[in-house]
Each structure stands twice: as structure tokens, then as C-alpha cells.
């Protein structure tokens, strides 16, 4: 069965960095786009970044562009999210999403996810940014 296991979350100071990883199994990883999304306390799911199956295209939501970098290693079945210049508003539970196709779909920050937009979601890793 499909498994997505996120890791790398934790506590960071403002201006600090963390690198999230998502280890995938149970499907042909190199055939599918992958995304990261996050959910802050009391808020809905927010799409953060996406990458094509072969890494040829990627995109970010405005609030993280220039600070976060999504990448993937198809040989290791892993997608990453390097997060630099972290801010308190980045505090959230971060999820890895398996897309339904070889690409990804951008969703605006206020998009009301219903759960049918992606095929699978991991359990999440908590990122807390605080001094």
C-alpha cells in the first residue's frame, strides 16, 4: 500500500532552517508529481510547493517563494522541502502529498481543500518557529 512518511520537523528559531523529507513507498514514485502542504493551528490546509515527476517543473506559494526549496530524489523515492529564513507564521503541521498525475496543481492559500484534490497524504511533521 502507499505510504508517505514525513520527517525533519522540529523547533526552529526565527531566521533558522529545517529540511523536511518524505519517504514514499508502495507506488512508482518517479511517475507522480509531489507536493507539500501545511496546516496551521485553527486553519485549513494550505498548498506550499509542488514538483513534477521528473523535477522539471516546480512552483511555490507566494509566502514561501525565495525561502523554501522543493526537490526530489527518484532513486531514493524521497521528496524534500528545504526551509530557510523561517518565520513564526510558518508554524504548522507539514504534509507530503502524492498527486494524481505526473504533475501538480497549484492551489491559492485560501483554497478550501475537500480531500479529493490529491491521492494520498502522509501523517505530517510538525514545524514550530519560535524564539
Steps between C-alpha positions, in 0.01 A plus 500: 500500500601861453697650787629853539714558808605853581792588724729789585260726683577659832558828677687776322575858586384781274748525216601139543478203265354152488496233231198278472507160333220279376583136435254340259422135437232282347491669159731597214626824651662630181163499320325748727512862590541579868404796712539635850213659687464629854233559758542762768303478826138592441544538125439292190750314287725729296692387190867597532703359210480245220741317271452302180573129490842561346578824678469698177252748641428630846304781658445666835231689675587869528568502873786249476649579158867589536521336844392140437635255243326180394704220346481127445729202464324235294773248573419532870123541461521814707378857467651781704410847618792720600367784711719804563433834665221345701241729651247442780221493241662190350399307812277216385465129448665429165366227275638320198243446225502246217342660194266312268713560190859565405460871572350707780223753540553837661237601752469854634552549874129529574394202290258281701645151469242221495752215506431391145770719348784259570527125508681443829628701791754412765451536875690826512798642683471794738699817438504760776678831454547688823765682698 
